[in-house]
Each structure stands twice: as C-alpha cells, then as structure tokens.
Amino acid sequence: MKDFNFYAPTEVVFGEQSEEQVALLVKKYGGTKVLVHYGGKSAVKSGLLDKICKLLDEGGISYVTLGGVVPNPRLSLAQQGIELCRKEGVDFLLAVGGGSVIDSAKCIGYGVPFDGNVWDIYMGKAEPKEMLPVAAVLTIPAAGSEMSESSVITNEDGDVKVGYSNNLSRPKFAILNPRRTMTLPPYQTAAGVTDMMMHTMERYFTKDDDMDFTTDLAEAALRSIKNAVFPVLENPEDYRYRAQIMWGGSLMHNDLTGCGATGDWATHQLEHELSGMFDVTHGAGLAAIWPSWARYTMHENLRRFVRFAVNVMDVPNDFTDPEGTAEKGIQAMERFYHAIGMPINIKELIGKDITDEEIKEMVRKCSRNNTITCGGLKVLHADDMEAIYKMARG
C-alpha cells in the first residue's frame, strides 16, 4: 500500500433547495465581488443563472458575468475572464454549469494573480503560488471538477488539450441539486456516467493490490453508478437515481477511490488528443479508447482485470482461464457502453475512419514530440500510444 494524503476541503451542499444558500456560502468563503461564469445554454434556459444572480443581489453581493464556455473549454475565453476579473476587482469565482465551466473558472483563478501567461502553468513551465477561490453550482454530473484538484483546458492554437492538477484549485463549496440535471439529454447523461466511472477506473487499474478497502470502495462505486444510469435513461425525472449519479460523480474524482494506489490516467491522456483534434464529447472519447487500452495493458496486472470482470461486470470467474475472464470483462464493458449509447472505437465516435496521419499527430501531441510518457499500470511510450490508437480505430 502506498503512503497517501487525502485532502477534500470542499463543502458540499446537496439537495433540492441547495442553491438557496449561494449568497451565504460566497460570504462565508470571503467573496465580495464575484465572477459568475457559465456556458450559455442549460443554465440560461432553465432559469438557474437568473436565480443565482437574483440570490446574489438579495445577499448584497456584487458580481459580473461571463458566459460562452463550450465543451473542451477554450483558453481564449479563460484569458478574457482573467482580464475581466482584473478590471472589475473580482475576488471570487462562481462556476454555474458542468465540468467545462468549472475548469474554465479554475484557469481564470490561476491566471488573475499570475504574472505571466496562464498557459505556462498548464504546460508545466510555471507553478502557481496562489489563485482566486472557486466554487461551483453544478448542473452536469460527470467531470468531478467540483471536488477535484484537476482542470483541463484546450488551446485553440494547435488544438492542444492539457490537464493540470493543484490542490489550490479545489472548490471552496459545491452546490448539488439533482433536479437541475433532469433536462440533460440521454447522450450527455451517458457520457457523464462514462466519465465519472473512468475517474475511478483510472485509479482502480494499478499494480498496487494491497489496499483492499479502497478497492472494495471503488468496485461498489462503479456498480452503483452502472446500475443507476438505466433507470435515469428510462425516466429522466427519477430523482432517486439522478441523486446517486450526482453524488457519485463528485466522490469518484475527489481521490477517495484511489487512496493507497498509483493511478494510471493513460486513457484520459489519449482521449485528450481525440477531443483536441475532433472536438468530441470527453466521456464518449473515453469509451472509444478504453477497451483497446485495456486489452493492450491487461497482462501488467491480469488479476486486477479478472477482479473487475467478476466484481463489477458480473462475469463468472473461470479459474482455469484468467485471461479469458479478463477478456469477457472487457467485452461486458463494451456491451454496457453500447447499451447506454456510447461508442467503443474511434470510428463509432467520429463517424469516419481515422487516418494514419491523424494518429501520428495525436501521438506527437500526447508524447510532446516523444519527450514524455503516460500511464501507471503500463508506462506508454510513443510507439505504445500509436499501437493503442490503431487498435481503437474500429
């Protein structure tokens, strides 16, 4: 078992009336001038944005707004936010939306006090010493950014999508109202579930087998979310299962399901290049990559893949054929992805054949011109990345 620090400082306010507390929470955490950051679709159409602004008005809290966040949030909008915050004297960031909005707010939070280009932080050329506090009113359970230390930003100059993690960015509070998720389309619901499950799977598939409590917790979380998605797809207004998914998305990326183990994260790194090149939905991209990654790496810890097959995917354990059991677990995951409307290869994801040239470009970006690796279960070099992309082409 690895030594670990578990740090989860975010105050979670969960329930049907949770957003009513937004002004009190902003004041509690020192906010006096707020940037309300949002996307521009669901938060506006649902009336949530107007409600949040009204509650801030009633609480005597000054604010400015910045909308326009899109999936795979763009660096250019974050840079606009940085300049707006400096101009307006903003001291608190409130993200109203899903993971893309929260990640964009985190980028703004890094950039406001930083004397330099915020992109340098994401590229590992600089380390922030401080940032503006961030909080979230969550509308799309998926990314887990409302409790995590992570954020991902896409630089349109070269379509480069990069993640960065720092405990400074863990939100001060997160407001979670499951009713705000009931208007999500089925595809977005399914992609969100895929993303949150992958956050735990990236921690679960490890060479570290001796933290049984964490492993049991991870398996229970995966089973719960896997079982909750079907009732929600059948009845989008099922509060009980919407609540399971919303709470699960937060816990599956606040490090709880990975304590004592070294995570992998190669599937995320490989998918980031798909998102950067084709601007696809992140969760769907993960589903398209994971089966090929799993088959490429399963012999690094075959016992782990057998355990996943049996305890998560309900595959009977053939003790005489562990490789066959592991393969059946991967196949069961593929059936699950198809059952909820997710792809299992790149062709299904983008609707066309991916070229060798496109694969080489993704490998170049993922490996940063063959200067870095990714993965923990199996360390992937550029040739490994290329092999997995080719396996996943469909």
N, C-alpha and C positions, 0 to 999 in steps of 0.2 A: 504494500500500500504506500502510495506517495504521500509525503507531507503536503499539507494544503492550508490555505487561508480561505475562509468562506466569508464574504463581505456582501451583505444585501441590505443597504441602508434605505431603500425606497419605501416610503409609506404608501400602502395600497388601501384605497377606499373603494370598496366593491359593493355594488347593488343598484337597485332601480332608481334611487334618488341621489346617487353619489355625486353627480356634477353640481348639486346644490351647494356643496361645500367649497367650490373652487376659489372663491374670494378669500375665505378664511384660511385656506391652505397656502395661497400665494403670500398672504401676510405672515403666516407662521414661518415661512422659509425666507422672509426678508425682502420679498418683491415689492417695489413701489412703482416701477414703470415697466410694463410688460410688452413683449412682442408676442402677439397671438399669431402663430404660424399654422398654415393649413394647406390643403390641397386645392379645393375649389369645386368638388363635386358633391360627394355624400354629406360632408359636414355642412355645406351650404343648403342643399336641397332638403335635408332632414330638419333644418331649423336649429341644429345644435350650435353652430357658430354664433348665430344671433343670440341664443340663450346664454352662451358663455360670456359674450360681450355685455349683455344686459346684467348678468350677475356681477361682473367686474365693475360696471357702472354703479350698481347698487352698493357695492362694497367700497366705493370711493377709490378704486384703483385705476390709474391712468394706463392707457395702452395704445399701441399702434398695431396694425395688422399687415401681414404679408402672406398672400396665397400663391398658388401656382405650382406647388410641389407635385411632381409626377412620379410614377413607379421608377425605380432606379434613379433616385433623386440626383439632381444636377448640381455640380459645383458652382455654375454661374449664378443660380438663384441663391445659394448659400452666401456667395460673395456680395450679392445685393443686400441680403439680410444683415451681413456684417456692417456694411456702410450705413444702412438704415438705423441699426442699433446704436452705432457710434454717434450719428447725427442727432438722434432723439433721446439719448441718455438712457437707453434701456438697461435695466439691471436684472431682468428675469425673462426666461423664455418659456412659453406655454405652447406645446405642440398639440393641436387638435386634429387627430386623424390616426393613421396607421404607422407602420414602421418606417416608411419612407419619409413621412413628415417629422417623426421623432429623430431620425438620423440626420435629416437636413438641419433641424434645430440644434443638434449636438455639434454639427460642423460650424454653425454660426457661433455657438457658445465657445468653441475653441478659438475661433478667429477674432472675436471682438477684442480681447485683451492681448492678442498675439502680435508682436512686432515683426511682421513678415507675411509671406503667402501661406494661408492655411493649408494649401495642398502639400506643402513640405511636411506637415505633420503626418498626413496620410501616407506619404511616400517614405516615411522613416528618416527624414533628414533633420527633423527638429522634434523636440518633446515639449508639450505644453506644461507650464507650471501652475496655471490657473485657468478657469473658464467660467462663463456666466452660468448660474444654476438653470437647470432644465427640468420641466415637469411635463406630464402628458395627460390628455384626456383621450383615451384610446377608443377607436371606432372599428379597427380591423385587427382581430387577434391573429397573429402569425409570427412576426419578426421577434417578439420578445424584447424589443428595444426599450420598452417601458420599465424594465427592471435590470437590464444588462449594462455592461460597460462598453458595448460594441456599437459601431456605426459604420455604414457603407455609403460611399459617395462615388458618383460617376463623373469623370472629367470628360466633357464633350470633345476636347482636343485630343483625339486619338481613341475615343471611346474606351477609356480605361476606367474600370470599376475596381475600387480598392477599399478594403475594410481597415479599421483602426480600433484598438481597444485600450481603454484607460479608465480606471475607476473614478476619475474626475467626472466622467460623463454619466454616471448612474443617476437617473432622475430623482429629484427630491420627493416627489409624490407621483402616483399614478391613479387616475380615476377610471374605474372599470364598471361600466353599466352594460350588462349583456343585451338589454333591449336595443341598444344602439347598433348592434350587429345584425339585427334581424332582416335588414334590407339588403344585405350582401348577396350578390349573385352566387349561384351554386359553384361556378368555376373559381371565384375568388375565395369562397369558403373552403373548397377543397385544396386550393393552392396554399392557403394559410395553414391548414392542418398538416399538409406535407412539410411545410417549412418548420413548424414547431416540432413535429416529430423528428425531423432531421437534426434539429439542435440537440436533442438528446441522443440520437443515433451517432452523431459525430463524437460524442463523449463516450458512448457505450462501446463502440468498436475500438478496442485498445488492447495492448499486450498486458495490461495490469488486471489480473484476475482475482485479487485478494481483498477487494473492498466489497464484501457481499451485500452490505446494507445499501450502498449506493447502487449496485447492480439491480437488486430487488426493487428499489425505488424507481429506477429508470424503466424497468420492464412493466411495472404497474402503471406508470405514467403513459407509456406507449400503448398499452392495452386500453386504458381508459379513453384516450383521445381517438384511437382507432374505432372503438365501439360507439363513441358519441357522434361521429360525423354522419353516419347513415340516418339516424332519426332527424338530424338537422336538415339534411338534404331532402328528406321526405316532407318535413314540416318546418320551414324556415323560422316560424314563430315559437318553436319549442324552447321555452325559457330554461328549463332544466338542463338540456344538453348544450344550449348556447353558453350557459354559465360554466359548464365543465370545460368547454373548449377555451373560453376566455381566460379562465384561471390557469388552465394547463399551459397555454401559450406563454404566460408570464413565468411560471415555475420551471418550464423546460429550457429557459435560456438565462436563468439567473445564477447558474453554476451549480445548483443543488444536485442535479442528476449526474454530475461528473466529479464530485469530491473524491479525492484519493486516487484519481486516474489521470493519465495523459491522453488528451483528446486527439482526434485526427484532423478534421476540418478540410481534408483534400476535396471532398465533394463540393463544399462551398467555394473553394478556390477555383476549381474547374468550372463551376457554374457561373461564377462572376464573369468569366470571359464570354460565355454564351449570352448573358444579359448585356454585357458591354457591346457585343457585336450585333446582336439581333433584337435587343430591347424586349426580351421576353419576360413573362412573369417569373419571378425568382423561384417560387415554390414548384412551379411546373418544370423549370430547368433542373432543379434538384432531382425530381422524379426521373427525368430523362437521363441523368448521369449516374445515379446511384447503383442501379443493377450492374452496370459494366464495371464500376469501381469495385463493387462487392466481389464479383467473380475474379477480378484481377488480383485482389488482395486477400481473399479468404484463407489461404493457406498460411498466412502470417499468424493467425490465431484461429484455427479451424474450430476449436472448442467453443469459441465465442459465437461464431456463426451458427453452430448447432444449437446453442442455448437460445439464441434469438429465434431460430426457426421453431423450436419447441415451446418456449415460454411466451413469445409474443405473437407468433403467427400460427400457433396451434397445429404444427406439423408433428405427426407421430415420430418418435425417435427410433430410427433404425440403428441399433447399437453396432451392427455389423458393417455399417456403411456411413460413417460420419460425413464424408464428402457429399454423398447423395442426400443426406438430411439437410446439410447446409444449402445445397443447390435447391432443394424443394422449398426452403425458407425464402430464398431469393425469388423463386417463381411465385410463391404466395404473396410476396410484397408487390410483385408486378401485377398480379391479379387484383390486389387491393387498389393500386394506383388506377388501373383501368376502371374498376368499379366506381371510383369517385370522379372519373373524368380526367385523370392525369395521364400524360404520355409516359412511355418507358424507353424512348430513344429520341435522338435529335431530330430524325425525320418526322416523327409524330409531333414533335414540339414546334418546329418551324415550318412544316408543311412542304418541305423540299429536301433534296439530297444536299448534304454539306460537302463542299469541295475539299480536296487535299490542301489547297492553298489557304482556305479559311481555317482549317485545322492547324496548319503550321503557324498562322498568325495568332491564333488563340494560345498555342504552346509558347510562342515567343513572348507574349504578354504575361502569361501565367508564370513563366520561368524568369521573366525580366531578362530576356536575352541570354537564357541559360546561366544565370548567376545565382538563382535561388531554387530551393526545393519546396515541396509542400507535403503534408501528411505526417501522421504519427504512427499509425499501425504499420504502414509501409511508407518509407520516405520515397517520394516520387521525384525523379529527375525528368528532364525534358522528354527523353525517349519514352518514359513511363506515361507521362501525360498524353503524348501522341498516341500511344497504344490504346489508352482508355477512351480517348475521343473517337478513335477509329472503331473500337468495339461498340460504342454508343451510337454510331451514325445511323443504324437501322436499315 
